[in-house]
């Protein structure tokens, strides 16, 4: 029996109000703590570099000096601005932080200022039309340029719509607003046969690419909430997962410029019934297993730590 194959798909209506404030407060607190930690670390690094420079000068080591490489900090930016679901952004942060990654949240205003400091950009679950609208032309263009220049991109659920050059979400499209255009084609959803708009479901996912399944799990249960399917009209891509129930593609990977892109229509960051994801969302569902191995694998691939 495949992992989780005994479980039935369970659909649950959700409400935004009870969890939004607490999740937002947690994200702001975590982000402030991480920024403070990084500032302290940077101050120490500057002092150390100054000391090294003096030592080299005293030793008579002239030459061309030079600084460290840019864009290789490994810092992961998680979008938490307008349109993002706070519990889902927070769960991504909890998962990546537990997996030993250096993360911080950024908003639409941060995106409009530039994203060159991030080695990997993550757009979590949310309303894709609200996210793409809030970012504005400059924010969207900065995402596209960052990925083209070598940053990785992970889109989860609602964030997986934004990589297309057109999107349709719950019958409404982005006709006047172009998303990130990381691939030529469209994203559309939700997949109503799994869960209609305004609801979520636990459903079985098959992994198609063993590079992203180091434990050879084969199939697993994961939370679905409003994610898309894709029509990629040009360029090569790899389907890495599909929904057992419908046969729809559940995950794809491809490259854009110098960057790597992974899109998952479902939510491996949510730990149903386990508080280590720092959210109670989905705790009404029964899934004792974790899908964080998949999030780890796609992050490693996007960061070119694995091939």
C-alpha positions in Angstrom: 0.0 0.0 0.0 1.3 3.4 -0.9 1.9 5.9 1.9 -1.4 7.4 3.0 -3.4 5.5 0.4 -5.9 4.4 3.0 -7.0 7.9 3.7 -10.1 9.6 2.1 -10.0 13.0 0.5 -11.5 15.4 3.1 -12.9 18.8 2.2 -13.2 21.6 4.7 -14.4 25.2 4.4 -12.0 27.9 5.7 -12.5 31.2 7.3 -9.8 33.9 7.2 -10.6 36.1 10.2 -9.7 33.8 13.1 -6.1 33.2 12.2 -5.0 36.2 10.1 -4.0 38.6 13.0 -2.0 36.0 15.0 -0.2 34.8 12.0 0.7 38.3 10.8 2.1 39.2 14.3 4.2 36.0 14.3 5.7 36.8 10.9 6.5 40.4 11.9 8.2 39.2 15.1 10.2 36.4 13.4 11.3 38.8 10.6 12.4 41.4 13.1 14.4 38.9 15.1 16.1 37.6 11.9 16.9 41.0 10.7 18.5 41.9 14.0 20.5 38.7 14.0 21.8 39.4 10.5 22.7 43.0 11.4 24.8 41.8 14.3 26.4 39.2 12.2 27.2 41.7 9.4 28.7 44.1 12.0 31.0 41.4 13.2 31.9 40.5 9.6 32.8 44.1 8.8 35.1 44.3 11.9 36.7 41.0 11.0 37.3 42.1 7.4 38.8 45.4 8.6 41.2 43.5 10.9 42.2 41.2 8.0 42.8 44.2 5.8 45.1 45.8 8.4 47.0 42.5 8.8 47.5 42.2 5.1 48.7 45.8 4.8 51.2 45.3 7.6 52.5 42.2 5.9 53.1 44.1 2.8 50.4 42.3 0.8 49.3 44.8 -1.8 47.5 43.8 -4.9 44.0 44.1 -6.2 42.0 43.7 -3.0 38.5 43.0 -4.1 35.3 42.0 -2.2 33.4 38.7 -1.8 31.1 37.4 -4.4 27.7 39.0 -4.7 24.3 37.2 -4.6 25.7 34.1 -2.9 24.5 34.7 0.6 21.9 31.8 0.5 19.3 34.1 2.0 15.7 33.0 1.1 13.0 35.7 0.8 9.4 34.7 1.6 6.7 37.0 0.3 4.3 38.0 3.1 2.7 41.1 1.6 -0.8 41.8 0.3 -2.6 38.7 -1.1 -0.4 36.2 0.7 -2.1 34.0 3.4 -0.1 34.7 6.6 -0.5 31.1 8.0 1.0 29.7 4.8 3.8 32.2 4.6 4.6 31.5 8.2 4.5 27.7 7.7 7.0 28.1 4.8 9.3 30.1 7.1 9.0 27.5 9.9 9.8 24.6 7.5 12.8 26.2 5.9 14.1 27.5 9.3 13.8 24.0 10.7 15.7 22.7 7.7 18.6 25.1 8.5 17.9 27.8 6.0 18.4 31.6 6.5 15.0 33.2 5.7 13.2 36.5 6.0 9.9 37.9 4.9 9.5 40.7 2.3 6.5 42.7 1.2 5.4 44.3 -2.1 7.2 47.5 -1.1 10.4 45.5 -0.6 9.9 43.8 -4.0 9.6 47.2 -5.6 12.9 48.3 -4.1 14.7 45.2 -5.5 15.3 41.5 -4.7 19.0 41.1 -5.6 19.9 40.0 -2.0 17.9 36.8 -2.3 19.3 33.5 -3.6 15.8 32.0 -3.5 12.4 33.7 -3.7 9.3 31.9 -2.4 5.7 33.0 -3.1 3.4 31.1 -0.7 -0.3 30.3 -0.9 -2.6 33.2 -1.3 -4.8 35.0 -3.8 -2.7 35.2 -6.9 -4.6 38.2 -8.4 -4.3 40.2 -5.2 -0.5 39.4 -5.0 0.2 40.2 -8.6 -1.8 43.4 -8.4 -0.1 44.6 -5.1 3.4 44.1 -6.5 2.8 46.5 -9.3 4.8 46.6 -12.5 8.1 47.3 -10.8 7.7 44.6 -8.2 6.8 42.0 -10.8 9.7 43.0 -13.0 12.1 42.8 -10.1 11.0 39.2 -9.4 11.5 38.3 -13.1 14.9 40.0 -13.3 16.1 38.4 -10.0 15.2 34.9 -11.3 16.7 35.7 -14.8 19.9 36.7 -13.0 20.2 33.5 -11.1 17.9 33.5 -8.1 15.7 30.4 -7.6 11.9 30.7 -7.4 9.4 28.4 -5.6 5.7 29.0 -6.0 3.3 27.1 -3.7 -0.4 27.0 -4.3 -1.4 30.6 -5.2 2.2 31.5 -5.7 2.5 28.9 -8.4 0.1 30.9 -10.6 2.4 33.9 -10.7 5.2 32.3 -12.8 2.9 32.2 -15.9 2.5 35.1 -18.3 -1.3 34.8 -18.0 -3.4 33.5 -15.1 -7.1 32.7 -14.4 -8.1 32.3 -10.7 -11.6 31.3 -9.8 -13.0 32.6 -13.1 -11.1 35.9 -13.1 -8.1 36.6 -15.2 -5.1 38.9 -15.3 -6.0 40.4 -18.7 -4.6 43.8 -17.8 -1.8 42.7 -15.5 1.0 40.5 -16.6 2.4 38.1 -13.9 6.1 37.2 -13.7 6.2 35.5 -17.1 8.9 33.0 -16.1 7.4 30.7 -18.7 5.3 31.2 -21.8 1.8 29.9 -21.1 -1.0 30.1 -18.5 -1.9 29.0 -15.0 -5.5 28.4 -14.2 -7.5 27.0 -11.3 -8.5 25.9 -8.8 -8.9 22.2 -9.6 -12.5 22.0 -8.5 -12.6 18.2 -8.6 -10.2 18.2 -5.7 -11.5 21.2 -3.8 -13.7 24.1 -5.1 -12.7 27.7 -4.5 -13.2 28.7 -0.9 -12.3 25.2 0.4 -9.3 23.0 1.0 -8.7 19.2 0.9 -6.2 16.6 1.8 -5.4 14.6 -1.3 -2.9 12.0 -2.6 0.1 13.1 -4.6 2.4 10.9 -6.7 6.1 11.9 -7.0 7.2 11.3 -10.6 10.9 12.4 -10.3 13.0 10.5 -7.7 15.4 13.5 -7.4 12.7 15.1 -5.3 11.9 11.9 -3.4 15.1 10.9 -1.7 13.2 8.6 0.7 11.4 6.9 -2.2 8.1 7.6 -0.6 6.3 7.3 -4.0 3.0 8.8 -2.9 1.9 11.0 0.0 -1.0 13.0 1.4 -0.8 16.7 1.2 -3.0 19.8 1.6 -4.5 21.3 -1.5 -6.0 24.8 -1.4 -6.7 26.6 -4.6 -3.6 25.7 -6.6 -3.3 25.8 -10.4 -2.6 23.6 -13.3 -0.4 24.9 -16.1 -0.3 25.1 -19.9 3.3 25.6 -20.8 3.4 26.6 -24.5 7.2 26.9 -25.1 10.4 25.8 -23.4 11.3 22.5 -21.7 10.0 21.5 -18.3 9.8 18.5 -16.1 6.6 17.2 -14.4 7.7 16.1 -10.9 4.3 15.3 -9.3 0.7 14.6 -10.1 -2.6 14.2 -8.3 -3.6 10.6 -7.9 -7.3 11.4 -7.9 -7.4 13.4 -11.1 -4.1 12.8 -13.0 -3.5 16.6 -13.1 0.1 17.7 -12.9 0.8 18.8 -9.4 4.4 20.1 -9.7 6.8 21.2 -12.4 10.4 22.4 -12.6 12.1 24.4 -15.4 14.8 27.1 -15.9 14.3 30.8 -16.6 17.5 32.6 -17.7 20.1 31.8 -15.1 17.5 30.8 -12.4 15.6 27.7 -11.5 11.9 27.5 -10.9 9.8 24.9 -9.0 6.0 25.2 -8.9 3.9 23.1 -6.6 0.1 23.3 -6.8 -0.3 21.9 -3.3 1.2 22.7 0.1 3.9 20.5 1.5 4.8 23.1 4.1 1.5 22.5 6.1 1.9 19.9 8.8 -1.7 18.7 9.4 -2.1 18.1 13.2 1.5 19.1 14.1 2.3 22.5 15.5 5.9 22.7 14.3 4.6 24.6 11.2 3.5 27.3 13.7 -0.1 27.3 12.4 -3.3 25.5 13.3 -4.5 25.6 9.7 -5.3 22.1 8.6 -5.2 20.6 12.1 -8.7 19.2 11.5 -7.1 16.9 8.9 -5.4 13.6 9.7 -1.9 13.2 8.2 0.8 11.9 10.6 3.5 12.2 7.9 5.6 15.2 6.8 6.2 16.4 3.3 9.0 18.8 4.3 11.4 16.4 2.5 9.9 17.6 -0.8 10.3 21.3 0.2 13.9 20.6 1.1 14.5 18.9 -2.2 13.1 21.6 -4.4 14.9 24.3 -2.4 18.2 22.4 -2.9 17.5 22.1 -6.6 16.5 25.8 -7.0 19.7 26.8 -5.2 21.8 24.4 -7.4 22.9 22.4 -4.5 21.5 19.3 -6.1 21.0 18.3 -9.8 
